[in-house]
Amino acid sequence: MKKIFAVRTIMERWQKKPLELQAGFTVEAAAIFPVIFLVWILSVYMLFYYHDKMILTGTVYETAAVGSEKMRLLKKPQAEELEEYFQERLRGKMIFFAGSTVRVTISGKEISVEAEAFRKRMHLAVRGSMKVTEPESYLRIGKRLKEAGEEYGSGL
């Protein structure tokens, strides 16, 4: 019986004694929580930055590819038409950088697309270019050379 009483009195003393924290813990917590919050916010901003960069990069290369195909198949596309295509492809996407500008340069056999996006102090720039290729002409030349080689080889 005596042990139970002793345990009970110790428990009662412990419960009556208010929880005391030292002041050092409060100061350390006040210093460390803003750092943890800053790291969290920076990681979220970095996530948005790379997400938007990938969306802009894909849209830039898609615009350059469409311009290259139009130039190869039909006629030389207008820069304004490709800029409008870029804005159309970007519309409706969930991106953090709200304002974006695009500049399309068509020179000779190459189409270059440059896009920039801004958000407060953050800046994002993406550039993509694509040459106009004509793979069917290379295939036809190869086919003619093969036929000529077979014809020449059978004559011997």
SEKOL-394516 format. One line per 8 residues: number of its first residue (from 1); their letters; for each residue x, y, z of N, C-alpha, C, O. Coordinates in pm, whole numbers, padded with zeros to 5 digits, m for minus. Layout:
BEGIN
NUM) a) X/Y/Z/X/Y/Z/X/Y/Z/X/Y/Z  ...
//
This chain:
BEGIN
1) mkkifavr) 00080/m00120/00000/00000/00000/00000/00084/00126/00000/00048/00228/m00059  00194/00115/00066/00276/00234/00078/00332/00278/m00057/00345/00398/m00083  00364/00180/m00143/00419/00215/m00275/00317/00291/m00359/00351/00389/m00426  00195/00247/m00355/00091/00314/m00434/00075/00458/m00387/00063/00550/m00467  00075/00475/m00257/00064/00610/m00202/00181/00696/m00246/00164/00813/m00280  00301/00639/m00244/00420/00714/m00284/00412/00752/m00431/00446/00865/m00468  00369/00662/m00514/00357/00691/m00657/00250/00797/m00678/00267/00887/m00761  00142/00787/m00605/00035/00883/m00621/00080/01022/m00579/00047/01120/m00646
9) timerwqk) 00152/01035/m00473/00197/01166/m00429/00298/01225/m00527/00298/01346/m00550  00381/01143/m00583/00476/01194/m00684/00399/01243/m00807/00430/01348/m00862  00299/01166/m00849/00218/01206/m00964/00142/01335/m00935/00133/01423/m01021  00089/01346/m00813/00017/01468/m00777/00110/01588/m00778/00071/01695/m00825  00230/01572/m00727/00325/01683/m00729/00360/01722/m00873/00371/01840/m00906  00376/01623/m00956/00416/01649/m01094/00304/01721/m01169/00330/01811/m01249  00180/01682/m01143/00067/01744/m01210/00041/01885/m01158/m00002/01971/m01234  00066/01910/m01033/00043/02043/m00978/00149/02142/m01024/00124/02262/m01033
17) kplelqag) 00266/02090/m01053/00376/02178/m01093/00351/02222/m01239/00340/02137/m01327  00341/02350/m01263/00317/02394/m01401/00436/02362/m01491/00551/02356/m01447  00405/02342/m01617/00509/02311/m01715/00593/02436/m01737/00543/02539/m01780  00718/02425/m01709/00807/02540/m01721/00901/02518/m01838/00972/02418/m01844  00901/02611/m01928/00997/02607/m02038/01101/02713/m02014/01074/02819/m01958  01218/02682/m02057/01323/02782/m02042/01311/02884/m02155/01258/02852/m02262  01357/03001/m02133/01344/03109/m02230/01426/03082/m02355/01394/03132/m02463  01530/03004/m02343/01614/02973/m02459/01538/02901/m02568/01562/02925/m02687
25) ftveaaai) 01446/02812/m02531/01366/02740/m02629/01278/02835/m02708/01265/02821/m02830  01218/02931/m02642/01131/03028/m02708/01211/03113/m02806/01164/03140/m02917  01328/03155/m02768/01412/03236/m02856/01457/03154/m02976/01457/03203/m03089  01496/03028/m02953/01539/02943/m03063/01425/02918/m03160/01445/02920/m03282  01306/02894/m03108/01190/02871/m03194/01156/02996/m03274/01120/02987/m03391  01168/03111/m03211/01140/03237/m03281/01241/03262/m03392/01210/03330/m03490  01361/03210/m03378/01463/03229/m03481/01455/03124/m03591/01484/03154/m03706  01415/03003/m03558/01420/02894/m03655/01294/02887/m03742/01304/02848/m03859
33) fpviflvw) 01177/02922/m03691/01056/02910/m03769/01053/03002/m03891/01007/02957/m03996  01099/03125/m03885/01105/03204/m04009/01198/03142/m04114/01171/03152/m04233  01305/03080/m04070/01396/03014/m04165/01326/02896/m04231/01336/02877/m04352  01257/02817/m04151/01182/02703/m04207/01075/02752/m04303/01057/02694/m04410  01005/02857/m04267/00902/02914/m04354/00963/02966/m04484/00906/02947/m04591  01078/03032/m04476/01145/03084/m04595/01187/02971/m04688/01170/02981/m04809  01241/02865/m04634/01281/02750/m04716/01159/02689/m04783/01165/02652/m04900  01049/02679/m04711/00926/02625/m04768/00876/02713/m04883/00843/02661/m04990
41) ilsvymlf) 00869/02842/m04863/00821/02934/m04967/00913/02931/m05089/00865/02928/m05202  01044/02931/m05067/01137/02927/m05179/01125/02797/m05258/01137/02798/m05380  01101/02687/m05190/01085/02561/m05262/00957/02561/m05345/00954/02506/m05455  00851/02621/m05294/00727/02631/m05371/00748/02721/m05493/00703/02687/m05602  00815/02835/m05475/00844/02923/m05588/00930/02852/m05692/00908/02867/m05812  01028/02775/m05648/01114/02702/m05740/01034/02598/m05817/01057/02577/m05937  00941/02533/m05750/00855/02436/m05816/00773/02504/m05925/00765/02452/m06037  00712/02618/m05895/00636/02693/m05995/00725/02738/m06110/00685/02732/m06226
49) yyhdkmil) 00847/02782/m06079/00940/02831/m06181/00970/02721/m06283/00959/02743/m06403  01009/02604/m06234/01043/02497/m06328/00921/02441/m06400/00932/02398/m06515  00807/02440/m06336/00684/02399/m06401/00653/02491/m06518/00625/02445/m06629  00658/02622/m06494/00630/02719/m06599/00736/02716/m06708/00704/02734/m06826  00860/02693/m06671/00967/02686/m06770/00944/02569/m06865/00965/02583/m06986  00901/02455/m06814/00875/02340/m06900/00755/02365/m06992/00757/02325/m07108  00653/02431/m06940/00537/02464/m07025/00578/02560/m07135/00542/02540/m07251  00653/02665/m07101/00697/02761/m07202/00790/02696/m07303/00780/02724/m07423
57) tgtvyeta) 00881/02611/m07259/00973/02544/m07351/00896/02457/m07450/00925/02460/m07569  00801/02381/m07401/00721/02297/m07490/00642/02379/m07590/00634/02343/m07708  00585/02490/m07546/00506/02575/m07635/00595/02643/m07738/00555/02657/m07854  00715/02685/m07698/00809/02748/m07792/00850/02650/m07901/00848/02684/m08019  00886/02529/m07863/00929/02431/m07963/00813/02384/m08050/00832/02356/m08168  00695/02377/m07993/00579/02341/m08074/00550/02449/m08177/00518/02419/m08292  00561/02575/m08138/00539/02686/m08231/00645/02685/m08342/00612/02706/m08458  00770/02660/m08306/00876/02653/m08406/00854/02537/m08502/00878/02550/m08622
65) avgsekmr) 00808/02423/m08451/00783/02307/m08537/00667/02332/m08632/00674/02296/m08750  00561/02395/m08583/00447/02427/m08669/00489/02525/m08778/00451/02509/m08894  00567/02626/m08741/00616/02722/m08841/00706/02656/m08943/00700/02689/m09062  00790/02564/m08900/00879/02493/m08992/00800/02407/m09090/00830/02405/m09209  00699/02338/m09040/00616/02255/m09128/00537/02341/m09226/00523/02305/m09343  00483/02454/m09179/00409/02542/m09270/00500/02596/m09378/00461/02608/m09494  00623/02630/m09340/00718/02683/m09438/00757/02575/m09539/00776/02603/m09657  00770/02453/m09493/00812/02344/m09581/00699/02304/m09676/00725/02280/m09794
73) llkkpqae) 00578/02296/m09628/00469/02244/m09709/00396/02351/m09789/00369/02332/m09908  00364/02461/m09728/00278/02557/m09794/00355/02680/m09842/00401/02686/m09956  00368/02774/m09755/00435/02901/m09787/00496/02955/m09659/00477/02900/m09551  00570/03062/m09673/00636/03123/m09558/00530/03182/m09465/00455/03271/m09506  00522/03136/m09339/00421/03189/m09247/00461/03328/m09197/00578/03364/m09196  00362/03403/m09158/00385/03536/m09101/00422/03522/m08953/00373/03432/m08885  00508/03611/m08906/00550/03607/m08766/00431/03631/m08673/00422/03569/m08566  00340/03720/m08713/00223/03748/m08629/00134/03624/m08615/00076/03600/m08509
81) eleeyfqe) 00125/03547/m08722/00045/03425/m08718/00102/03325/m08617/00028/03261/m08543  00234/03312/m08616/00298/03220/m08522/00291/03272/m08378/00278/03194/m08284  00300/03404/m08362/00285/03462/m08228/00145/03436/m08174/00127/03406/m08056  00046/03449/m08261/m00092/03421/m08222/m00109/03273/m08186/m00180/03239/m08092  m00044/03186/m08263/m00050/03042/m08234/00011/03013/m08097/m00042/02932/m08021  00123/03079/m08066/00188/03061/m07936/00094/03102/m07823/00078/03028/m07725  00033/03220/m07835/m00058/03268/m07730/m00180/03176/m07716/m00230/03155/m07606  m00226/03123/m07829/m00340/03031/m07825/m00304/02902/m07751/m00384/02852/m07672
89) rlrgkmif) m00185/02849/m07775/m00142/02726/m07708/m00115/02750/m07559/m00130/02658/m07479  m00077/02871/m07524/m00046/02903/m07384/m00172/02937/m07304/m00174/02926/m07182  m00278/02977/m07375/m00402/03016/m07309/m00465/02895/m07240/m00472/02786/m07297  m00509/02915/m07119/m00575/02808/m07046/m00481/02721/m06964/m00527/02634/m06890  m00352/02743/m06976/m00256/02665/m06897/m00246/02727/m06758/m00261/02848/m06741  m00221/02644/m06660/m00206/02692/m06522/m00060/02728/m06500/00021/02642/m06464  m00026/02855/m06522/00111/02899/m06502/00114/03014/m06403/00020/03093/m06393  00224/03022/m06331/00241/03123/m06227/00279/03257/m06288/00235/03362/m06240
97) fagstvrv) 00360/03255/m06394/00403/03376/m06462/00289/03421/m06553/00265/03362/m06659  00218/03524/m06511/00096/03564/m06581/00124/03629/m06716/00064/03589/m06816  00213/03726/m06721/00237/03799/m06845/00350/03737/m06925/00461/03720/m06874  00322/03704/m07050/00428/03648/m07135/00428/03719/m07269/00323/03755/m07323  00547/03739/m07323/00563/03799/m07454/00639/03702/m07542/00719/03621/m07493  00613/03709/m07671/00678/03619/m07766/00729/03699/m07885/00666/03796/m07927  00843/03656/m07938/00899/03720/m08058/00941/03608/m08153/01019/03521/m08117  00887/03612/m08275/00917/03511/m08376/01002/03575/m08484/00969/03682/m08536
105) tisgkeis) 01112/03509/m08519/01202/03556/m08624/01210/03449/m08731/01244/03334/m08703  01180/03488/m08854/01189/03395/m08966/01300/03443/m09057/01292/03552/m09115  01404/03362/m09068/01517/03402/m09152/01562/03282/m09235/01606/03180/m09182  01552/03297/m09365/01597/03191/m09455/01528/03059/m09429/01407/03046/m09448  01605/02962/m09386/01552/02828/m09361/01545/02796/m09212/01553/02679/m09173  01529/02899/m09128/01522/02876/m08984/01416/02965/m08920/01401/03082/m08956  01343/02907/m08828/01243/02981/m08752/01288/02983/m08606/01316/02878/m08548  01293/03102/m08548/01337/03118/m08410/01224/03181/m08329/01165/03280/m08370
113) veaeafrk) 01196/03121/m08214/01089/03170/m08127/01150/03199/m07990/01215/03113/m07931  01129/03321/m07940/01178/03361/m07808/01059/03405/m07724/00978/03486/m07767  01050/03351/m07604/00940/03386/m07514/00997/03431/m07380/01096/03377/m07331  00932/03531/m07323/00970/03582/m07191/00845/03591/m07104/00736/03622/m07153  00862/03564/m06978/00752/03575/m06883/00805/03642/m06756/00919/03621/m06716  00720/03722/m06694/00759/03797/m06575/00657/03775/m06464/00537/03757/m06490  00706/03777/m06342/00619/03776/m06224/00695/03846/m06113/00792/03792/m06060  00653/03964/m06078/00719/04048/m05978/00866/04063/m06014/00899/04125/m06115
121) rmhlavrg) 00955/04008/m05932/01099/04021/m05961/01154/03901/m06037/01271/03899/m06073  01071/03802/m06062/01117/03681/m06130/01105/03697/m06281/01008/03754/m06330  01203/03645/m06352/01209/03657/m06497/01240/03520/m06556/01326/03447/m06504  01171/03485/m06663/01190/03356/m06727/01199/03378/m06877/01108/03438/m06935  01306/03331/m06940/01324/03347/m07084/01355/03211/m07146/01438/03135/m07095  01287/03182/m07257/01306/03056/m07327/01324/03087/m07475/01255/03172/m07530  01418/03017/m07539/01444/03037/m07681/01449/02902/m07749/01508/02807/m07697  01386/02894/m07864/01388/02770/m07942/01391/02802/m08089/01328/02898/m08134
129) smkvtepe) 01463/02722/m08165/01468/02743/m08309/01463/02609/m08379/01500/02505/m08322  01417/02613/m08503/01408/02490/m08580/01435/02522/m08727/01382/02620/m08781  01516/02440/m08789/01545/02457/m08930/01437/02390/m09012/01374/02293/m08969  01417/02443/m09131/01321/02384/m09223/01391/02269/m09294/01491/02290/m09363  01340/02150/m09276/01401/02033/m09339/01311/01980/m09449/01189/01999/m09446  01371/01914/m09545/01298/01851/m09654/01343/01706/m09664/01422/01672/m09752  01295/01621/m09576/01343/01483/m09574/01305/01403/m09698/01376/01310/m09736  01193/01438/m09762/01153/01361/m09879/01251/01378/m09995/01270/01285/m10073
137) sylrigkr) 01315/01495/m10006/01413/01513/m10114/01535/01423/m10091/01590/01368/m10186  01578/01409/m09965/01690/01319/m09935/01652/01174/m09963/01735/01097/m10012  01530/01137/m09932/01486/01000/m09958/01479/00972/m10108/01517/00863/m10152  01432/01068/m10186/01425/01049/m10331/01564/01037/m10392/01587/00954/m10480  01657/01120/m10345/01795/01112/m10396/01855/00976/m10361/01921/00914/m10445  01833/00929/m10239/01884/00798/m10199/01824/00686/m10281/01894/00592/m10318  01695/00697/m10309/01628/00594/m10390/01684/00593/m10532/01707/00486/m10588  01707/00711/m10590/01765/00719/m10725/01905/00660/m10728/01941/00588/m10821
145) lkeageey) 01985/00692/m10625/02121/00637/m10620/02119/00485/m10607/02201/00417/m10668  02028/00433/m10529/02017/00289/m10513/01977/00222/m10644/02034/00120/m10684  01878/00282/m10712/01835/00228/m10842/01948/00234/m10944/01968/00141/m11021  02022/00346/m10943/02134/00360/m11037/02243/00258/m11005/02303/00202/m11097  02269/00234/m10879/02370/00135/m10840/02330/m00006/m10881/02414/m00083/m10925  02202/m00040/m10866/02155/m00173/m10906/02162/m00188/m11057/02199/m00294/m11108  02126/m00082/m11128/02129/m00085/m11274/02272/m00098/m11325/02299/m00174/m11418  02363/m00025/m11264/02504/m00028/m11305/02566/m00163/m11269/02646/m00217/m11345
153) gsgl) 02531/m00216/m11154/02587/m00343/m11108/02538/m00460/m11191/02613/m00557/m11208  02416/m00456/m11244/02363/m00568/m11324/02420/m00568/m11465/02415/m00670/m11533  02472/m00456/m11510/02528/m00446/m11646/02666/m00508/m11656/02713/m00530/m11767  02731/m00536/m11547/02866/m00594/m11552/02865/m00739/m11573/02971/m00802/m11580
//
